[in-house]
């Protein structure tokens, strides 16, 4: 059902342009002055966004390298806490992703784009610096209006999905995130279960559920802050690492749950469905 609240278009999202590296500024300027554009769109995606009245402005990238100290907390010699969140780690990883998205949005703004489609977030670890992570955001900037939006929208949906959203009367608002990192102290009973037959491991089940609940709640809050009606294209991932216990041996784990989606808002009633093809059966 359409929302009863009146909302403006994507430009309503708050936007504070982050500082771009000098090399990124020169790359964007060269792309804009050349009069040509690059993209990672497929032929079908390009045709879809053109059918919606948009054209590519160029490929845009945002990157952020963070040092994340994976120090476990919440474990005591006299009373270990089996599952505890590491809020500093969650905030650091969330901040890295936000910085990468902000720089990508700023590149799109400098290209005079109205938004970015097919946004991908890529995480890369450095072998020689195990606590350093690079978060890279990649996508294709697109434009339609003669007067570009002050704050281009971001969308993880591809070109075809973007065209279908507009046809359904929905507009992308932003890429929204939810993330949580929890420390799991693996006690002796759990170790025995893991070495035994195929059975449920309650401790890990509780840890995954806690990480998932925290991340999805933050995703919903991010969408609310973007003044969205809902989210589409949710992509969730669970990563697990071994970590020193601090008591006797390396047997604990870190669980990180990440959710990424596109927040959307209603701007018009959906258009009438028209069949793409008609097949005559004789």
For each residue, the residues with C-beta under 8 A, 3 or more apart:
1:
2: 169 266 269
3: 7 229 265 266
4:
5:
6:
7: 3 12 227 265 266 267
8: 11 12
9: 12 149 171 267
10: 13 114 115 149 151 152 153 171 172 173 174
11: 8 149 150 151
12: 7 8 9 151 227
13: 10 151 153 173 174 226 227
14: 151
15: 105 150 151
16: 102
17: 102 106 109
18: 99 102 103 106
19:
20: 24 25 28 103 106 107 110
21: 24 25
22: 25 26
23: 26 27
24: 20 21 27 28 61 103 107
25: 20 21 22 28 29 110
26: 22 23 29 30
27: 23 24 30 31
28: 20 24 25 31 32 58 60 107 110 111
29: 25 26 32 33 110
30: 26 27 33 34
31: 27 28 34 36 37 38 58 111
32: 28 29 58 110 111 112
33: 29 30
34: 30 31
35:
36: 31
37: 31 56 57 58 59
38: 31 58 59
39: 46 56 58 59 140
40: 59 118 138 139 140
41: 45 46 49 56 117 118 140 158 159
42: 45 46 158 159
43: 46 47
44: 47 48 159 160
45: 41 42 48 49 117 118 158 159 160
46: 39 41 42 43 49 50 56 159
47: 43 44 50 51 159
48: 44 45 51 52 159 160 162 163
49: 41 45 46 52 54 55 56 117 142 159 162 163
50: 46 47 53 54 55
51: 47 48 163
52: 48 49 162 163 166 167
53: 50 144
54: 49 50 114 142 143 144 162
55: 49 50 142 143 144
56: 37 39 41 46 49 140 141 142
57: 37 108 111 112 113 140 141 142 143
58: 28 31 32 37 38 39 111 113 140 141
59: 37 38 39 40 138 139 140 141
60: 28 104 107 108 111 113 116 138 139 140 141
61: 24 103 104 107 136 137 138
62: 99 100 101 102 103 104 105 106 107 136 137
63: 100 103 134 135 136 137
64: 95 96 97 99 100 103 134 135
65: 96 132 133 134 135
66: 92 93 95 96 132 133 135
67: 129 131 132
68: 89 92 93 131 132 133
69: 131
70: 89 131 241 243 254
71:
72: 75 86 183 243 244 245 246 252 254
73: 84 86 183
74: 81 84 86 183 185
75: 72 80 81 84 183 185 245 246 247 252
76: 79 80 81
77: 80 247
78:
79: 76
80: 75 76 77 185 187 247
81: 74 75 76 84 185
82: 184 185 187 203 206 207
83: 182 183 184 185 203 206 207 210
84: 73 74 75 81 182 183
85: 90 180 181 182 183 210 211 214
86: 72 73 74 89 90 181 182 183 254
87: 90 91
88: 91 92
89: 68 70 86 92 93 181 254 256
90: 85 86 87 93 94 179 180 181 214
91: 87 88 94 95
92: 66 68 88 89 95 96
93: 66 68 89 90 96 97 133 135 179 181 256 258
94: 90 91 97 98 177 179 218
95: 64 66 91 92 98 99
96: 64 65 66 92 93 99 100 133 135
97: 64 93 94 100 101 121 135 137 177 179
98: 94 95 101 102 177
99: 18 62 64 95 96 102 103 135
100: 62 63 64 96 97 103 104 121 135 136 137
101: 62 97 98 104 105 119 121 137 154 175
102: 16 17 18 62 98 99 105 106
103: 18 20 24 61 62 63 64 99 100 106 107 137
104: 60 61 62 100 101 107 108 116 119 137 138 139 154
105: 15 62 101 102 108 109 116 151 152 154
106: 17 18 20 62 102 103 109 110
107: 20 24 28 60 61 62 103 104 110 111 141
108: 57 60 104 105 111 113 115 116 139 141 152
109: 17 105 106 112 113 148 150 151 152
110: 20 25 28 29 32 106 107
111: 28 31 32 57 58 60 107 108 141 143
112: 32 57 109 143 148
113: 57 58 60 108 109 116 141 142 143 148 152
114: 10 54 142 143 144 145 148 149 152 153
115: 10 108 141 142 149 152 153 154 155 172
116: 60 104 105 108 113 119 139 140 141 142 152 153 154 155
117: 41 45 49 139 140 142 155 157 158 159 162 172
118: 40 41 45 139 140 155 156 157 158 159
119: 101 104 116 137 138 139 154 155 156 175
120: 137 138 139 156
121: 97 100 101 135 136 137 175 260
122: 135 136 137 138
123: 133 134 135
124: 133 134 136
125: 130 132 133 134
126: 129 130 132 133 134
127: 130
128:
129: 67 126 132
130: 125 126 127
131: 67 68 69 70
132: 65 66 67 68 125 126 129
133: 65 66 68 93 96 123 124 125 126
134: 63 64 65 123 124 125 126
135: 63 64 65 66 93 96 97 99 100 121 122 123
136: 61 62 63 100 121 122 124
137: 61 62 63 97 100 101 103 104 119 120 121 122
138: 40 59 60 61 104 119 120 122
139: 40 59 60 104 108 116 117 118 119 120 154
140: 39 40 41 56 57 58 59 60 116 117 118 159
141: 56 57 58 59 60 107 108 111 113 115 116 152
142: 49 54 55 56 57 113 114 115 116 117
143: 54 55 57 111 112 113 114 148
144: 53 54 55 114
145: 114 148 149
146:
147:
148: 109 112 113 114 143 145 152
149: 9 10 11 114 115 145 152 153
150: 11 15 109
151: 10 11 12 13 14 15 105 109
152: 10 105 108 109 113 114 115 116 141 148 149
153: 10 13 114 115 116 149 171 172 173 174
154: 101 104 105 115 116 119 139 172 174 175 262
155: 115 116 117 118 119 162 165 172 175 262
156: 118 119 120 175 233 235 260 261 262
157: 117 118 161 162 165 172 232 233 262
158: 41 42 45 117 118 161 162
159: 41 42 44 45 46 47 48 49 117 118 140 162 163
160: 44 45 48 163 164
161: 157 158 164 165 232 233
162: 48 49 52 54 117 155 157 158 159 165 166 172
163: 48 49 51 52 159 160 166 167
164: 160 161 167 168
165: 155 157 161 162 168 170 171 172 232 264
166: 52 162 163 169 170 171
167: 52 163 164 270 271
168: 164 165 270 271
169: 2 166 266 267 268 269 270 271
170: 165 166 229 232 264 265 266 267
171: 9 10 153 165 166 264 265 267
172: 10 115 117 153 154 155 157 162 165 262 263 264
173: 10 13 153 223 226 227 228 262 263 264 265
174: 10 13 153 154 222 226 228 262 263
175: 101 119 121 154 155 156 260 261 262 263
176: 219 222 223 226 228 231 260 261 262 263
177: 94 97 98 218 219 222 258 259 260
178: 214 215 216 217 218 219 220 222 257 258 259 260
179: 90 93 94 97 215 218 256 257 258 259
180: 85 90 210 211 212 214 215 218 256 257
181: 85 86 89 90 93 211 254 255 256
182: 83 84 85 86 207 210 211 214 254 255 256
183: 72 73 74 75 83 84 85 86 243 252 253 254
184: 82 83 203 204 207 252 253 254 255
185: 74 75 80 81 82 83 245 252
186: 190 191 194 203 245 251 252 253
187: 80 82 190 191 203
188: 191 192
189: 192 193
190: 186 187 193 194 201 203 204
191: 186 187 188 194 195 251
192: 188 189 195 196
193: 189 190 196 199 201
194: 186 190 191 201
195: 191 192
196: 192 193 199
197:
198:
199: 193 196
200: 205
201: 190 193 194 204 205
202: 205 206
203: 82 83 184 186 187 190 206 207
204: 184 190 201 207 208 253
205: 200 201 202 208 209
206: 82 83 202 203 209 210
207: 82 83 182 184 203 204 210 211 253 255
208: 204 205 211 212 238 255 257
209: 205 206 212 213
210: 83 85 180 182 206 207 213 214
211: 85 180 181 182 207 208 214 215 238 255 256 257
212: 180 208 209 215 216 236 238 257
213: 209 210 216 217
214: 85 90 178 180 182 210 211 217 218 257
215: 178 179 180 211 212 218 219 236 257 258 259
216: 178 212 213 219 220 259
217: 178 213 214 220 221
218: 94 177 178 179 180 214 215 221 222
219: 176 177 178 215 216 222 223 231 234 259 261
220: 178 216 217 223 224 231
221: 217 218 224 225
222: 174 176 177 178 218 219 225 226 263
223: 173 176 219 220 226 228 230 231 261 263
224: 220 221 227 228
225: 221 222
226: 13 173 174 176 222 223 263
227: 7 12 13 173 224 265
228: 173 174 176 223 224 231 263 264 265
229: 3 170 264 265 266
230: 223 263 264
231: 176 219 220 223 228 234 261 262 263 264
232: 157 161 165 170 261 262 264
233: 156 157 161 261 262
234: 219 231 259 260 261
235: 156 259 260 261
236: 212 215 257 258 259 260
237: 257 258
238: 208 211 212 255 256 257 258
239: 255 256 258
240: 253 254 255 256
241: 70 253 254 256
242: 250 251 252 253 254
243: 70 72 183 250 252 253 254
244: 72 250 252
245: 72 75 185 186 248 249 250 251 252
246: 72 75 252
247: 75 77 80
248: 245 251
249: 245
250: 242 243 244 245
251: 186 191 242 245 248
252: 72 75 183 184 185 186 242 243 244 245 246
253: 183 184 186 204 207 240 241 242 243
254: 70 72 86 89 181 182 183 184 240 241 242 243
255: 181 182 184 207 208 211 238 239 240
256: 89 93 179 180 181 182 211 238 239 240 241
257: 178 179 180 208 211 212 214 215 236 237 238
258: 93 177 178 179 215 236 237 238 239
259: 177 178 179 215 216 219 234 235 236
260: 121 156 175 176 177 178 234 235 236
261: 156 175 176 219 223 231 232 233 234 235
262: 154 155 156 157 172 173 174 175 176 231 232 233
263: 172 173 174 175 176 222 223 226 228 230 231
264: 165 170 171 172 173 228 229 230 231 232
265: 3 7 170 171 173 227 228 229
266: 2 3 7 169 170 229
267: 7 9 169 170 171
268: 169
269: 2 169
270: 167 168 169
271: 167 168 169
272:
273:
274:
275: 278
276:
277:
278: 275
279:
280:
281:
282:
